């Protein structure tokens, strides 16, 4: 009887041991997103290749290139992992709920309270002036108030859209208080596009033909001009955008340690001059210090 009982207990112990092993063993990173990325050896980054010189697909090499591409690649290098790319629509990126399809966004995303509800932000890695462009033949628009009631092209879901709606709030740092950015344009006719590049193409068709102006990042407008678009930049920047790396708040794996690690890397890249060097390379100016520096 004693031997039979011992045999039963031993069998139960084996079953329990197997269950613990199956449910609680090494699962390639546990519940931590950073650990899972390090285990896999790959950081998957979302980018929007319709925004040169931030990000574009080189048709000759079939490779992504641009400032955001180089920043993301350097982040992966300093994490000791490879980089892989995804190119979802911008509205998909800023909506959160990425379902693990990519780990981070390095796509010149402005820090806003609305976006902070669905993504976690690192400190800004650079800042861009939001600027106005008109067709090169235009001679009547020189300041924002000249756009009152006019047709203005912007990317849908971008800060330029909310600026014209009069609802834009921007934080200079993830832990900082958001500040309302007052629009100087009254009653605009807002035309939204999938990308800034598409809006610029419509503006380039002629003065007032489809659009009277476009609002976009200054580097994007300058790149379009260098590429031959018949547009020109007018007036001073309407505001400055703090641009940050973003991570999905709703990630199934805990994203906090990944945000902390990338924040450390961003600070290192500011301190050692890497970000300033990349900015000079792609923009011909250091856009990493912010509007008050």
KOLSEKE-826652 format. One line per field, with one value per residue (C-alpha): residue number from 1; residue in one letter; x, y, z. Coordinates in steps of 0.25 Angstrom, whole numbers, plus 5000, padded with zeros to 4 digits. Layout:
N
n: (NUM,...) .
res: (A,...) .
east: (X,...) .
north: (Y,...) .
up: (Z,...) .
//
This chain:
293
n: (1,2,3,4,5,6,7,8,9,10,11,12,13,14,15,16,17,18,19,20,21,22,23,24,25,26,27,28,29,30,31,32,33,34,35,36,37,38,39,40,41,42,43,44,45,46,47,48,49,50,51,52,53,54,55,56,57,58,59,60,61,62,63,64,65,66,67,68,69,70,71,72,73,74,75,76,77,78,79,80,81,82,83,84,85,86,87,88,89,90,91,92,93,94,95,96,97,98,99,100,101,102,103,104,105,106,107,108,109,110,111,112,113,114,115,116,117,118,119,120,121,122,123,124,125,126,127,128,129,130,131,132,133,134,135,136,137,138,139,140,141,142,143,144,145,146,147,148,149,150,151,152,153,154,155,156,157,158,159,160,161,162,163,164,165,166,167,168,169,170,171,172,173,174,175,176,177,178,179,180,181,182,183,184,185,186,187,188,189,190,191,192,193,194,195,196,197,198,199,200,201,202,203,204,205,206,207,208,209,210,211,212,213,214,215,216,217,218,219,220,221,222,223,224,225,226,227,228,229,230,231,232,233,234,235,236,237,238,239,240,241,242,243,244,245,246,247,248,249,250,251,252,253,254,255,256,257,258,259,260,261,262,263,264,265,266,267,268,269,270,271,272,273,274,275,276,277,278,279,280,281,282,283,284,285,286,287,288,289,290,291,292,293) .
res: (X,X,X,X,X,X,X,X,X,X,X,X,X,X,X,X,X,X,X,X,X,X,X,X,X,X,X,X,X,X,X,X,X,X,X,X,X,X,X,X,X,X,X,X,X,X,X,X,X,X,X,X,X,X,X,X,X,X,X,X,X,X,X,X,X,X,X,X,X,X,X,X,X,X,X,X,X,X,X,X,X,X,X,X,X,X,X,X,X,X,X,X,X,X,X,X,X,X,X,X,X,X,X,X,X,X,X,X,X,X,X,X,X,X,X,X,X,X,X,X,X,X,X,X,X,X,X,X,X,X,X,X,X,X,X,X,X,X,X,X,X,X,X,X,X,X,X,X,X,X,X,X,X,X,X,X,X,X,X,X,X,X,X,X,X,X,X,X,X,X,X,X,X,X,X,X,X,X,X,X,X,X,X,X,X,X,X,X,X,X,X,X,X,X,X,X,X,X,X,X,X,X,X,X,X,X,X,X,X,X,X,X,X,X,X,X,X,X,X,X,X,X,X,X,X,X,X,X,X,X,X,X,X,X,X,X,X,X,X,X,X,X,X,X,X,X,X,X,X,X,X,X,X,X,X,X,X,X,X,X,X,X,X,X,X,X,X,X,X,X,X,X,X,X,X,X,X,X,X,X,X,X,X,X,X,X,X,X,X,X,X,X,X) .
east: (5000,5011,5019,5006,5004,5018,5017,5004,5011,5023,5014,5007,5020,5024,5011,5013,5027,5023,5012,5021,5032,5021,5015,5026,5039,5047,5037,5048,5047,5035,5026,5036,5037,5051,5056,5048,5054,5068,5065,5060,5071,5062,5056,5044,5042,5031,5034,5026,5035,5027,5034,5048,5058,5052,5049,5049,5050,5062,5057,5071,5075,5061,5066,5060,5068,5067,5069,5059,5064,5079,5073,5066,5078,5087,5077,5077,5092,5093,5083,5092,5081,5077,5067,5055,5044,5029,5022,5008,4999,5002,4988,4990,5003,4997,4985,4993,4988,4999,4997,5012,5014,5025,5032,5035,5032,5043,5035,5036,5024,5020,5017,5003,4993,4984,4995,5001,4988,4991,5007,5018,5029,5044,5050,5050,5062,5060,5051,5045,5039,5024,5024,5015,5018,5010,5012,5024,5015,5007,5009,4998,5001,5013,5008,4998,4986,4987,4981,4968,4957,4967,4969,4981,4986,4991,4993,4981,4983,4996,4998,4997,4982,4979,4987,4977,4965,4970,4972,4987,4994,5009,5018,5033,5036,5028,5027,5024,5011,5005,5004,4992,4997,4988,4985,4986,4978,4963,4952,4962,4957,4965,4968,4974,4983,4990,5003,5009,5016,5002,4998,5010,5008,4994,5000,5010,4999,4997,4994,4980,4977,4975,4981,4985,4996,5001,5006,5017,5031,5041,5051,5040,5036,5051,5053,5041,5047,5061,5054,5048,5034,5030,5026,5033,5033,5027,5027,5033,5030,5016,5021,5032,5030,5037,5039,5040,5041,5028,5024,5010,5004,4995,5007,5004,5018,5022,5028,5033,5047,5048,5044,5054,5066,5063,5061,5075,5081,5074,5081,5094,5092,5090,5102,5112,5107,5102,5088,5094,5103,5092,5083,5094,5096,5081,5076,5088,5085,5085,5070,5073,5074,5060,5054,5059,5074) .
north: (5000,5010,5006,5009,5022,5026,5023,5031,5043,5042,5041,5054,5061,5058,5063,5076,5078,5076,5087,5097,5095,5096,5109,5116,5113,5122,5128,5136,5149,5147,5158,5169,5175,5179,5165,5159,5168,5165,5150,5151,5160,5169,5182,5185,5199,5206,5217,5225,5225,5237,5248,5250,5254,5248,5235,5230,5217,5218,5212,5209,5201,5197,5202,5212,5224,5237,5244,5235,5223,5226,5229,5216,5208,5215,5212,5197,5197,5202,5192,5181,5176,5176,5186,5182,5191,5192,5203,5205,5217,5229,5228,5214,5217,5229,5221,5211,5196,5191,5177,5174,5177,5186,5190,5205,5217,5225,5234,5249,5248,5260,5259,5262,5259,5251,5242,5241,5233,5222,5222,5225,5235,5236,5250,5257,5254,5266,5278,5283,5296,5295,5304,5310,5308,5314,5312,5320,5329,5334,5348,5350,5341,5344,5342,5332,5342,5343,5329,5333,5325,5318,5304,5298,5284,5276,5261,5255,5253,5261,5273,5282,5278,5280,5293,5299,5293,5301,5289,5286,5284,5281,5276,5279,5267,5254,5258,5273,5281,5282,5296,5300,5305,5316,5316,5330,5325,5328,5319,5311,5301,5289,5278,5266,5256,5242,5249,5263,5259,5257,5271,5277,5271,5277,5291,5289,5288,5303,5315,5313,5302,5291,5298,5311,5306,5295,5294,5283,5281,5291,5280,5273,5286,5289,5275,5277,5290,5283,5272,5283,5286,5300,5304,5314,5315,5328,5335,5330,5316,5315,5306,5296,5281,5273,5259,5246,5231,5225,5211,5205,5206,5194,5185,5171,5171,5182,5193,5202,5196,5198,5212,5214,5208,5216,5229,5226,5224,5237,5244,5238,5241,5256,5256,5250,5258,5247,5253,5267,5260,5253,5265,5273,5262,5261,5275,5284,5289,5285,5283,5275,5286,5291,5305,5312,5307) .
up: (5000,5004,4991,4983,4989,4987,4972,4971,4978,4969,4956,4961,4963,4949,4944,4952,4948,4933,4935,4941,4930,4919,4925,4932,4924,4915,4905,4897,4905,4915,4916,4913,4899,4900,4904,4893,4882,4888,4888,4873,4869,4861,4863,4854,4850,4843,4834,4823,4810,4804,4812,4806,4812,4825,4818,4804,4795,4786,4773,4768,4781,4785,4799,4809,4811,4819,4832,4839,4833,4838,4852,4853,4848,4858,4869,4865,4864,4878,4883,4877,4867,4852,4847,4839,4832,4831,4823,4828,4825,4834,4840,4844,4851,4859,4863,4872,4874,4865,4869,4869,4854,4857,4870,4868,4859,4855,4846,4850,4859,4867,4882,4884,4896,4886,4881,4895,4899,4889,4888,4898,4893,4895,4897,4883,4874,4865,4862,4849,4846,4840,4828,4817,4802,4790,4775,4770,4762,4774,4778,4788,4800,4809,4823,4830,4830,4815,4815,4821,4814,4804,4800,4808,4806,4817,4821,4828,4842,4843,4852,4840,4839,4854,4853,4843,4851,4863,4872,4872,4885,4885,4896,4895,4903,4907,4922,4919,4918,4904,4899,4890,4876,4871,4857,4849,4838,4838,4832,4823,4813,4818,4807,4813,4806,4808,4809,4808,4795,4789,4794,4788,4775,4774,4778,4767,4756,4756,4765,4771,4761,4772,4784,4789,4798,4806,4820,4823,4829,4824,4820,4812,4804,4802,4796,4787,4782,4780,4772,4763,4768,4764,4778,4788,4803,4809,4823,4836,4841,4848,4859,4862,4864,4874,4867,4875,4874,4878,4884,4884,4898,4895,4892,4898,4903,4913,4905,4917,4917,4902,4903,4914,4906,4893,4901,4907,4892,4887,4899,4895,4880,4884,4894,4884,4872,4864,4862,4858,4848,4842,4842,4835,4825,4821,4823,4822,4836,4851,4854,4867,4877,4877,4874,4887,4886) .
//
